[in-house]
Structure formats: structure tokens, C-alpha cells
Amino acid sequence: MRSIRRFIRLYREVLISIAIVFFCMIGLGYGVIPGIQKVINEAKNMNQIATTIKQLEEKNRILGSLDRTSLETNARAAVSAVPADKSLGTIFSTIDQLTSREGVSVTSISLGNVGSVATESAKKIGKTTLGEGVNAIPFSIVISGPIEKVRNVVDSAVKIRRLFYVRNFDLSFDAKTGITRSTIQMDAYYVPLPKLLAKVTDKVEPLTEDELTTLGKVAALSLLTPESSIVSTASGQIPLRPETVNPFSP
């Protein structure tokens, strides 16, 4: 005990200093460092919130500058040209209107792999002829009539709003009757709606001049199918007016 007391008496100042350093380290480890980390995290959160607010303000500015009437017109034109589902009814009705207008007879219609959403055919067409990621239903029609009217059907098929792509066609003539028989192979475009909704903070880009010009050209094309039959399809129905004035309000 005497040696311990002597050791403490001799090194009292050193021991006090060590004790102070020890408690300072404990306070630093359990108080100061966690506090600094919390401040840093809060600063990061504040920066992230400020960035999100700027994005929402910019998005709100862009949305506020858009004309609702133009948006509705462009949306209807786009959906009537390229529906959000296979829309087999519009394919049949468009073919019927097109051939009736030109005065030719349809003797046969064939659709490719409709039950499986034209998976293999559509993928093959999309990767080769139409481009990667394009959805289309291949179909063919057999028509008969005067050569001029048959030619008009082929020419008009790519000038209507329900967008078709003519892959190939063949002609056969009957010299006795003057009737032309043609088999036309085409693809009908469709674009499924996205399965995942975009985030609120995702950037919104206004339509470019080229895009507006393209939409104007599409809207100017003749629509052979009633517009209501295209927009009202189950999977293709889209709201043309928001449920609330402010999209960010509850």
C-alpha cells in the first residue's frame, strides 16, 4: 500500500492527465463523433431535399407551361396511330374501311400469333425490319379488284393514322376478267403501357420541334377507325385529364 501511495504521489499529475485524456476519448467516441456524423448526414439530407425541390419546381414549371388542349390532341393522335395494346378490332375495322373506300374485295385475312401476343414474330420483326424494341402484329390480307384500286390500297395503307408497315405484296392478273388479286403482308404497330410508373422526381422534357412536327403529321393523316374505339380499349385507356389540378397534392 505504501508503494502504491508513493507511486500515486510521485506520478499524480501524470495520472490525472491520463485520466483526463481517457475520459476525453470516451466522450469523443460516444458523444462528439456520433454528433459530427449526424450533422454530416443531416447536411446530406438537406442537400438532397434542396435538389429534389429544385427538380420539382422545374417539373412544375414545365408542366405549367404546357397547353392542355394541345396535350389532349397529341395524345389522341398518338394513341389512335399506335394503340397501347394489340387492338385487333381497329386492325379489322381499318382494313374494312380502307378496302371499302377503294372499292376492292377482301377474300382473306390472316393474323400471326395473336394469342401469344405475337412474341416470336414480333421479336423477329422488331430486331430485323422495324428496329429493336418495336412491337408489331404481322398480318396479311388478300384483296381482289381492278389494278388501279388494288394499287391505291397499297399506297393508302401507309398514309392512314392507324400506322401499318407494308412488308411485301404480290400481284396476279386475270387476263379474261381484268381482275387483279393481291396478297399484302403488313405489320400493325402497338406500344404497351409501361409497367412501372416514373418517379415524381424524374425529369420531364418538353416536346421538341421535331416531335411536335411528327405529331402534327400523324394528326393530319386520315383516321378510318372511330377514335373512341381506340382510346376506350381496356389496356389502352389513358386519362386525358388529371384527377386533381395539382398533381402533387393528396
C-alpha positions as CSV (number, residue, x, y, z in Angstrom):
1,M,0.0,0.0,0.0
2,R,2.9,2.3,0.9
3,S,4.4,1.7,-2.5
4,I,1.1,2.4,-4.3
5,R,0.6,5.6,-2.3
6,R,4.1,6.6,-3.1
7,F,3.6,5.9,-6.8
8,I,0.4,7.9,-6.9
9,R,2.1,10.8,-5.0
10,L,5.1,10.8,-7.4
11,Y,3.0,10.5,-10.6
12,R,-0.2,12.2,-9.6
13,E,0.0,14.9,-12.3
14,V,0.7,12.2,-15.0
15,L,-2.2,10.0,-13.7
16,I,-4.5,13.0,-13.7
17,S,-3.5,13.8,-17.2
18,I,-4.0,10.2,-18.3
19,A,-7.5,10.1,-16.7
20,I,-8.4,13.4,-18.4
21,V,-7.3,12.0,-21.8
22,F,-9.2,8.8,-21.1
23,F,-12.5,10.5,-20.3
24,C,-11.9,12.8,-23.3
25,M,-11.5,9.8,-25.6
26,I,-14.7,8.3,-24.1
27,G,-16.6,11.5,-24.7
28,L,-15.2,11.8,-28.1
29,G,-16.2,8.3,-29.1
30,Y,-19.7,8.3,-27.6
31,G,-20.6,12.0,-28.0
32,V,-18.6,14.1,-30.4
33,I,-18.0,11.7,-33.3
34,P,-21.7,10.4,-33.5
35,G,-22.8,14.1,-33.3
36,I,-20.5,15.0,-36.1
37,Q,-21.7,12.1,-38.2
38,K,-25.3,13.1,-37.5
39,V,-24.6,16.6,-38.6
40,I,-23.0,15.4,-41.8
41,N,-25.9,13.1,-42.5
42,E,-28.4,15.9,-41.9
43,A,-26.4,18.2,-44.2
44,K,-26.5,15.5,-46.9
45,N,-30.3,15.1,-46.4
46,M,-30.8,18.8,-46.6
47,N,-28.8,19.0,-49.9
48,Q,-30.8,16.1,-51.3
49,I,-34.1,17.7,-50.3
50,A,-32.9,21.0,-51.8
51,T,-32.1,19.2,-55.1
52,T,-35.4,17.4,-55.1
53,I,-37.2,20.7,-54.5
54,K,-35.4,22.3,-57.5
55,Q,-36.3,19.3,-59.6
56,L,-40.0,19.5,-58.6
57,E,-40.0,23.3,-59.2
58,E,-38.6,22.8,-62.7
59,K,-41.0,20.0,-63.4
60,N,-43.9,22.1,-62.2
61,R,-42.7,25.0,-64.4
62,I,-42.6,22.7,-67.5
63,L,-46.0,21.2,-66.7
64,G,-47.5,24.6,-66.1
65,S,-46.2,25.8,-69.5
66,L,-47.9,23.0,-71.4
67,D,-51.2,23.6,-73.1
68,R,-53.8,21.1,-72.1
69,T,-55.7,21.2,-75.4
70,S,-52.5,20.5,-77.3
71,L,-51.6,17.7,-75.0
72,E,-55.1,16.1,-75.4
73,T,-54.8,16.5,-79.2
74,N,-51.4,15.0,-79.4
75,A,-52.3,12.1,-77.0
76,R,-55.4,11.2,-79.0
77,A,-53.4,11.3,-82.3
78,A,-50.6,9.2,-80.9
79,V,-53.0,6.6,-79.3
80,S,-55.1,6.4,-82.5
81,A,-52.0,5.8,-84.6
82,V,-50.2,3.4,-82.2
83,P,-52.6,1.9,-79.6
84,A,-51.4,0.7,-76.2
85,D,-52.4,-2.9,-76.9
86,K,-52.8,-5.2,-79.9
87,S,-56.2,-3.6,-80.7
88,L,-57.3,-6.2,-83.1
89,G,-60.7,-4.5,-83.6
90,T,-59.0,-1.4,-85.1
91,I,-57.0,-3.6,-87.4
92,F,-60.1,-5.2,-88.8
93,S,-62.1,-2.0,-89.0
94,T,-59.3,-0.1,-90.6
95,I,-58.8,-2.8,-93.3
96,D,-62.6,-2.8,-93.9
97,Q,-62.8,0.9,-94.2
98,L,-59.7,1.1,-96.4
99,T,-60.8,-1.6,-98.9
100,S,-64.4,-0.3,-98.9
101,R,-63.2,3.2,-99.7
102,E,-61.1,1.9,-102.6
103,G,-63.8,-0.4,-103.9
104,V,-61.9,-3.8,-103.6
105,S,-63.0,-7.0,-102.1
106,V,-61.2,-8.8,-99.2
107,T,-61.2,-12.5,-99.7
108,S,-58.9,-13.5,-96.8
109,I,-57.3,-12.0,-93.6
110,S,-54.6,-13.8,-91.6
111,L,-53.2,-12.6,-88.3
112,G,-49.9,-14.0,-86.9
113,N,-49.6,-15.5,-83.4
114,V,-52.2,-13.2,-81.9
115,G,-52.8,-15.5,-78.9
116,S,-49.2,-15.2,-77.7
117,V,-49.0,-11.5,-78.3
118,A,-47.0,-12.3,-81.4
119,T,-44.0,-12.9,-79.2
120,E,-41.6,-14.6,-81.6
121,S,-42.9,-12.9,-84.7
122,A,-42.9,-9.5,-83.1
123,K,-39.4,-10.0,-81.7
124,K,-38.1,-11.2,-85.0
125,I,-39.7,-8.3,-86.9
126,G,-38.6,-5.8,-84.2
127,K,-34.9,-6.9,-84.4
128,T,-34.7,-7.1,-88.2
129,T,-37.1,-4.8,-90.1
130,L,-38.6,-2.3,-87.7
131,G,-35.8,-1.9,-85.2
132,E,-35.0,-3.1,-81.6
133,G,-37.9,-3.0,-79.2
134,V,-40.7,-2.3,-81.7
135,N,-43.9,-4.2,-81.1
136,A,-46.0,-5.2,-84.1
137,I,-48.6,-7.8,-85.1
138,P,-47.9,-9.4,-88.5
139,F,-50.9,-9.9,-90.7
140,S,-51.8,-10.4,-94.3
141,I,-54.8,-9.7,-96.5
142,V,-55.9,-11.0,-99.9
143,I,-57.8,-8.5,-102.0
144,S,-59.1,-8.5,-105.5
145,G,-60.3,-5.8,-107.9
146,P,-59.1,-3.6,-110.7
147,I,-55.4,-3.0,-110.8
148,E,-55.7,0.8,-110.1
149,K,-57.8,0.2,-107.0
150,V,-55.5,-2.5,-105.7
151,R,-52.6,-0.2,-106.1
152,N,-54.4,2.6,-104.3
153,V,-55.0,0.2,-101.3
154,V,-51.2,-0.5,-101.1
155,D,-50.5,3.2,-101.4
156,S,-53.1,4.3,-98.9
157,A,-52.2,1.7,-96.3
158,V,-49.1,3.7,-95.3
159,K,-50.9,7.1,-95.3
160,I,-53.6,6.4,-92.7
161,R,-53.4,7.3,-89.0
162,R,-53.6,3.6,-87.8
163,L,-49.9,3.0,-88.6
164,F,-49.2,-0.1,-90.8
165,Y,-46.0,-1.2,-92.3
166,V,-46.2,-2.9,-95.7
167,R,-43.5,-5.6,-95.8
168,N,-44.3,-7.0,-99.2
169,F,-47.1,-7.8,-101.6
170,D,-47.6,-9.7,-104.8
171,L,-50.0,-9.4,-107.7
172,S,-51.7,-11.9,-110.0
173,F,-53.7,-10.9,-113.1
174,D,-56.7,-12.5,-114.7
175,A,-56.5,-11.5,-118.4
176,K,-60.0,-12.5,-119.1
177,T,-61.8,-10.6,-116.3
178,G,-59.2,-7.9,-115.8
179,I,-59.3,-8.5,-112.1
180,T,-56.1,-8.3,-110.0
181,R,-55.6,-10.4,-107.0
182,S,-53.0,-9.3,-104.4
183,T,-51.6,-10.7,-101.2
184,I,-50.4,-7.8,-98.9
185,Q,-48.3,-8.6,-95.8
186,M,-48.2,-5.9,-93.2
187,D,-47.4,-5.2,-89.6
188,A,-49.6,-3.2,-87.2
189,Y,-47.7,-1.2,-84.6
190,Y,-48.6,-1.1,-80.9
191,V,-46.8,0.1,-77.8
192,P,-47.7,-1.4,-74.4
193,L,-48.1,1.0,-71.5
194,P,-45.1,0.9,-69.0
195,K,-45.5,-1.5,-66.1
196,L,-43.6,0.8,-63.7
197,L,-44.7,4.4,-63.1
198,A,-42.0,7.1,-63.2
199,K,-40.8,8.7,-60.0
200,V,-42.1,12.1,-59.1
201,T,-38.6,13.5,-59.3
202,D,-37.9,12.1,-62.8
203,K,-37.1,14.8,-65.2
204,V,-39.7,16.0,-67.7
205,E,-38.6,17.1,-71.1
206,P,-40.9,19.3,-73.2
207,L,-41.6,18.0,-76.7
208,T,-39.0,19.1,-79.3
209,E,-39.9,20.8,-82.5
210,D,-39.2,17.6,-84.5
211,E,-41.5,15.7,-82.2
212,L,-44.3,18.3,-82.5
213,T,-43.9,18.2,-86.2
214,T,-44.2,14.4,-86.3
215,L,-47.3,14.5,-84.1
216,G,-48.7,17.1,-86.4
217,K,-48.1,14.9,-89.4
218,V,-49.7,12.0,-87.7
219,A,-52.8,14.0,-86.6
220,A,-53.2,15.2,-90.3
221,L,-53.5,11.6,-91.5
222,S,-56.9,10.3,-92.2
223,L,-58.4,8.2,-89.4
224,L,-60.5,5.4,-90.8
225,T,-61.4,3.9,-87.4
226,P,-63.6,5.8,-84.9
227,E,-61.2,7.4,-82.3
228,S,-63.4,6.3,-79.4
229,S,-62.9,2.6,-80.3
230,I,-59.2,3.0,-79.9
231,V,-59.0,5.1,-76.8
232,S,-61.6,3.0,-74.9
233,T,-59.7,-0.3,-75.1
234,A,-59.2,-1.9,-71.7
235,S,-55.4,-1.8,-71.6
236,G,-55.0,1.2,-73.8
237,Q,-57.3,3.6,-71.9
238,I,-55.4,6.6,-70.6
239,P,-56.7,9.5,-68.6
240,L,-56.6,12.7,-70.7
241,R,-57.4,15.0,-67.7
242,P,-55.8,14.8,-64.2
243,E,-58.0,14.0,-61.3
244,T,-56.6,16.9,-59.4
245,V,-55.4,20.3,-60.5
246,N,-52.2,20.0,-58.6
247,P,-50.6,16.6,-59.4
248,F,-48.5,16.7,-56.2
249,S,-51.5,17.3,-53.9
250,P,-53.0,14.4,-52.0
